Amino acid sequence: MTDVKKPSKIKNIAELARLAGVSAGTVSRALADKSLVNKETRERIQALARQHGFRPNQMARRLRTQQTGVIGVVIPLGHERRQHISDPFFMTLFGYLADELTESGHDLMLSRVIPGDDEWLDRIVDSGMLDGALVIGQSDQFEAIERVARDYRPLVVWGSCRAGQAQCTVGVDNAAGGRLAADRLLSRGRRKLAFFGDTRGPEIAERLRGVEEAIKAAGHAALAVFPTHLASDEMSAQIGSHLDALGDEVDGIVCASDIIAMTTIRLLHERGIIVPERVAVTGFDDLPLATRMVPQLTTIRQDIAAGARAMVAALHRRIAGEDAPSTVMQPLLVERESA
C-alpha cells in the first residue's frame, strides 16, 4: 500500500502566497473574502489554505485594523453587591446578547463590577481591549455611566431613559409596567397593596412610581413599600420579615422582579396563605421560569430578546461612527394564575 503524503502545513501568508503564485496582499484579501479579488482566485487560495491547514493570525489582523473583535459585557453592582451573575435575569439577557454578538463574529469579555470609585467604567473602556461595551443595568451608577458616555460612543446600556441623557439606553417603560401591575391587582378588587423592591436603582424606582400613580388614580387603595434586595442569599429572610410585618394587612403584592415574586409566593405557601385567593402577586420581567411554577406567575413582560437585538444593533452603529438613539420598549401584562 502506498502512503498518501499529507500536505505540508503552511505557517504564514508569505508561504501561502508563494504556493499560490500571487502577492501576500492578494492572499490576505482572498482569505477575508474581499470582492477585490476575483471569485476564482479567492476560491483557489481559500482551498489551498484549507488543504495546508493555514489559519490567519487573528491578532495580527486586529492590530492592522485597530480592532480587537471583543465586546465587553459589564454588570455593575453598586447597590446590590451580593447579587450574582447567575441571577436568572442577568443570564437570560446575557444569553441573548451572546447569541447576537457571536453571530456577528465578536468575542465577549464579561465583567461583574462592584464600583469602588467613579472611574470603574473608564478603566474598562480605556483598556484598549474592546471595540465597544454593553452595560447590563444602571444600578446606582447612572452618573458614572453618563460621564463616560459623553466621550465614549460605542457604549450601550440596558436601563432607564432620562430626558437629555448622553448614554444610549435600551429598556422598557418601567413606570408604565408598574401601572399595569397595580391596575391588574386593583381590577381584581385588591385594595391593601404592598410593593417589594429596592428602589435605589432607577428601573425599580420607576416601577414603584407607576404603582403609586395607579393607586392615586384609583383613589381608595393603600400601599406599603418594603425595600427588598435582589441578592438571593438575603431575599428569602427579608421577604419573610415583610410578610410577618404585614400580617393580614395585604391582599395584593407588586414585586419588582419575577424572582422576588417567586420567592414571595413560596413563602406565602409555607405560611398557609393561598395565592391568589387570599393574596394576589405580580412579577416583572417574564423570565422563562414564570411558567414553571405553581401557580404560574402573572407578570409584566419586557421583551428581553428584542432588547438584546436592539442593544447589539445600536452598538454596531456606534462602532461604525453613526448615531443611535435610545430605545424605550412598551411593557405587556401577561395574565396567568397568581393574580
C-alpha positions in Angstrom: 0.0 0.0 0.0 1.3 3.4 -0.9 1.2 6.0 1.8 -0.6 9.2 0.9 1.7 12.1 1.8 0.0 14.7 3.9 0.3 18.3 2.6 2.9 20.3 4.5 1.5 22.8 6.9 1.8 26.5 5.9 2.8 28.9 8.7 2.2 32.3 7.3 0.7 34.3 4.5 4.0 34.7 2.6 4.3 30.9 2.2 0.8 30.6 1.0 1.3 33.5 -1.4 4.4 31.7 -2.9 2.4 28.5 -3.3 -0.5 30.3 -5.0 1.8 32.4 -7.2 0.2 35.7 -6.0 1.2 38.6 -3.7 0.7 38.4 0.1 -1.8 41.2 -0.2 -3.9 39.2 -2.6 -3.8 36.3 -0.2 -4.9 38.5 2.7 -7.8 39.9 0.7 -8.8 36.5 -0.6 -8.9 35.0 2.9 -11.0 37.9 4.1 -13.4 37.1 1.1 -12.9 40.6 -0.4 -14.5 41.2 -3.8 -11.4 43.0 -4.9 -10.0 39.5 -5.7 -11.9 37.7 -8.4 -14.0 34.7 -7.3 -12.0 32.0 -9.0 -8.7 33.3 -7.4 -10.4 33.7 -4.0 -11.7 30.1 -4.0 -8.4 28.7 -5.2 -6.5 30.5 -2.4 -9.0 29.5 0.2 -8.9 25.9 -0.9 -5.0 25.9 -0.7 -5.3 27.4 2.9 -7.6 24.6 3.9 -5.5 21.9 2.3 -2.4 23.1 4.1 -4.0 23.8 7.4 -3.4 27.5 7.3 -5.4 29.9 9.6 -4.7 33.6 9.5 -3.3 35.2 12.6 -6.3 36.9 14.1 -4.3 39.0 16.5 -2.1 40.4 13.7 -5.2 41.2 11.6 -6.8 43.0 14.5 -3.6 45.0 15.1 -3.7 46.1 11.4 -7.4 47.1 11.6 -7.1 48.7 15.0 -10.0 46.5 16.2 -9.9 43.8 18.9 -13.0 41.9 17.8 -14.0 41.9 21.5 -17.1 43.4 23.1 -17.3 44.0 26.8 -20.4 43.0 28.7 -20.4 44.7 32.1 -22.7 44.1 35.1 -22.3 46.9 37.7 -23.5 46.1 41.2 -23.4 49.4 43.0 -26.4 48.9 45.3 -26.7 45.1 45.2 -23.1 44.0 45.9 -24.1 40.4 46.8 -26.1 39.8 43.7 -24.6 37.1 41.4 -24.1 36.8 37.7 -26.1 33.6 37.9 -29.2 35.7 38.6 -31.8 34.5 36.1 -32.4 37.9 34.6 -28.7 38.6 34.0 -28.2 35.1 32.5 -31.3 35.5 30.2 -30.2 38.8 28.8 -26.5 37.8 28.6 -27.5 34.7 26.7 -29.4 36.7 24.1 -26.5 39.2 23.8 -24.0 36.4 23.4 -26.1 34.9 20.6 -26.3 38.2 18.8 -22.6 39.1 19.2 -21.2 35.8 18.2 -23.4 35.7 15.1 -21.6 39.0 14.1 -18.2 37.4 14.7 -17.3 39.1 18.0 -15.8 37.6 21.1 -17.1 38.6 24.6 -15.5 39.7 27.8 -17.8 39.5 30.8 -17.1 41.7 33.8 -19.0 41.8 37.1 -18.1 45.1 38.7 -18.6 46.3 42.3 -17.8 50.0 41.9 -15.2 51.3 44.3 -14.9 54.7 42.8 -16.4 56.8 39.9 -13.8 55.6 37.3 -14.7 51.9 37.2 -16.2 52.2 33.7 -13.3 54.5 32.5 -10.8 51.7 33.3 -12.8 49.2 31.2 -13.4 51.3 28.1 -9.8 52.7 28.2 -8.2 49.3 28.5 -7.6 49.0 24.7 -9.1 45.5 24.8 -12.5 46.4 23.5 -14.3 47.6 20.4 -17.3 48.6 22.5 -19.2 47.9 25.7 -22.7 46.8 26.7 -23.7 47.5 30.3 -26.5 45.4 31.9 -28.3 47.7 34.3 -27.5 51.1 35.7 -27.7 50.1 39.4 -27.0 53.4 41.3 -24.3 54.3 38.8 -26.2 56.4 36.4 -23.9 59.5 36.8 -20.7 57.4 36.4 -22.1 55.8 33.2 -23.4 59.2 31.9 -19.9 60.8 32.3 -18.2 58.1 30.3 -21.0 58.1 27.6 -20.3 61.8 26.8 -16.9 60.9 25.3 -17.0 57.1 24.6 -19.5 56.5 21.8 -19.5 52.7 21.4 -21.4 52.2 24.7 -25.0 50.9 25.0 -26.8 50.4 28.4 -29.8 48.3 29.4 -31.7 50.6 31.6 -34.0 53.6 32.0 -34.0 56.6 29.6 -34.0 60.1 31.0 -34.6 63.2 29.0 -31.4 64.8 27.8 -29.1 61.9 28.7 -25.9 61.2 26.8 -25.9 57.4 27.2 -27.7 55.3 24.7 -30.1 53.0 26.6 -32.4 50.2 25.7 -35.1 49.2 28.2 -38.8 49.0 28.9 -41.1 51.9 30.1 -40.8 50.8 33.8 -43.4 53.3 35.1 -45.9 52.0 32.6 -45.1 48.5 33.7 -45.7 49.4 37.3 -49.1 50.9 36.4 -50.1 47.7 34.6 -49.2 45.5 37.6 -51.1 47.7 40.1 -54.1 48.0 37.8 -54.3 44.3 37.5 -54.5 43.9 41.2 -57.0 46.8 41.6 -59.2 45.3 38.9 -59.3 42.1 41.0 -60.7 44.1 43.9 -57.4 44.3 45.8 -57.2 47.4 48.0 -54.4 46.7 50.5 -51.3 46.6 48.4 -47.6 46.2 49.0 -44.5 46.8 46.8 -41.4 44.6 47.2 -38.3 46.0 45.6 -35.1 48.0 46.0 -35.7 51.5 44.6 -32.0 52.6 44.7 -31.8 51.6 41.1 -33.7 53.8 38.6 -35.6 51.0 37.0 -37.1 49.7 40.2 -37.8 53.3 41.4 -39.8 53.9 38.2 -41.8 50.7 38.6 -42.8 52.0 42.1 -43.7 55.3 40.7 -46.0 53.6 38.2 -47.7 51.7 41.1 -48.1 54.9 43.1 -49.7 56.6 40.1 -52.2 53.8 39.6 -53.2 53.8 43.3 -53.6 57.5 43.3 -55.9 57.3 40.2 -57.9 54.6 42.0 -58.3 56.8 45.0 -59.2 54.2 47.5 -56.3 51.9 48.0 -53.4 51.7 50.4 -49.7 50.9 49.6 -46.9 49.7 51.9 -43.4 49.8 50.4 -40.8 47.3 51.5 -37.2 47.6 50.3 -36.2 44.1 49.0 -32.8 43.0 47.9 -32.2 41.2 44.7 -29.3 39.2 46.2 -30.6 35.6 46.5 -28.8 34.9 49.8 -30.7 37.8 51.6 -34.0 37.8 49.7 -35.9 35.0 51.5 -35.3 36.2 55.0 -36.1 39.8 54.1 -39.4 38.9 52.3 -40.3 36.6 55.3 -39.9 39.6 57.6 -42.1 41.8 55.3 -44.9 39.2 55.3 -44.7 38.9 59.1 -44.9 42.7 59.4 -47.9 42.9 57.0 -49.9 40.1 58.6 -53.5 40.3 57.3 -53.0 43.9 56.1 -52.3 42.9 52.5 -54.3 41.3 49.7 -52.0 42.2 46.7 -48.3 42.4 46.3 -46.5 44.1 43.3 -43.0 42.6 43.1 -40.2 44.4 41.3 -38.9 41.2 39.6 -40.0 37.7 38.8 -37.5 36.3 41.3 -38.9 38.4 44.1 -42.4 37.3 43.2 -41.5 33.6 43.0 -39.8 33.8 46.4 -42.8 35.7 47.9 -45.3 33.0 46.6 -43.2 30.2 48.1 -43.1 31.9 51.5 -46.8 32.6 51.4 -47.4 28.9 50.7 -45.2 28.0 53.6 -47.4 30.2 55.8 -50.6 28.6 54.5 -51.7 31.7 52.6 -53.2 30.7 49.2 -52.3 32.6 46.1 -54.2 34.3 44.6 -57.3 33.6 46.7 -56.0 35.5 49.8 -53.1 37.4 48.3 -52.5 38.1 44.6 -48.9 38.5 43.4 -47.4 40.0 40.3 -43.9 39.9 39.0 -41.8 41.9 36.5 -39.6 40.5 33.6 -41.5 37.4 32.3 -38.5 35.1 32.7 -38.9 31.5 31.3 -39.2 30.4 34.9 -42.5 32.3 35.2 -44.5 29.4 33.7 -42.6 26.7 35.5 -44.1 27.3 39.0 -47.5 26.7 40.6 -49.4 29.0 40.4 -48.0 30.3 37.1 -46.9 33.9 37.5 -48.8 36.9 36.4 -46.1 39.3 35.4 -45.0 42.3 33.3 -43.1 41.3 30.2 -40.1 43.2 29.0 -39.1 41.7 25.7 -35.6 40.7 26.7 -34.8 39.0 23.3 -35.9 42.1 21.3 -34.0 44.3 23.8 -30.8 42.3 23.2 -31.1 42.7 19.5 -31.7 46.4 19.8 -28.6 46.8 22.1 -26.3 45.0 19.6 -27.7 46.9 16.6 -27.2 50.2 18.3 -23.6 49.2 19.3 -22.8 48.2 15.8 -24.0 51.6 14.5 -22.0 53.4 17.2 -18.8 51.4 16.5 -19.2 52.5 12.8 -19.4 56.1 13.9 -23.1 56.6 13.4 -25.6 57.9 16.0 -28.0 55.5 17.6 -30.9 56.8 19.8 -32.2 55.2 22.9 -34.9 52.6 22.6 -37.9 52.5 25.0 -39.9 49.3 24.7 -43.6 49.0 25.9 -44.4 46.6 28.7 -47.0 43.9 28.4 -49.2 42.4 31.1 -49.1 38.6 30.9 -52.1 37.3 32.7 -51.6 33.9 34.5 -52.7 32.4 37.7 -51.0 34.3 40.5 -53.1 37.5 40.1 
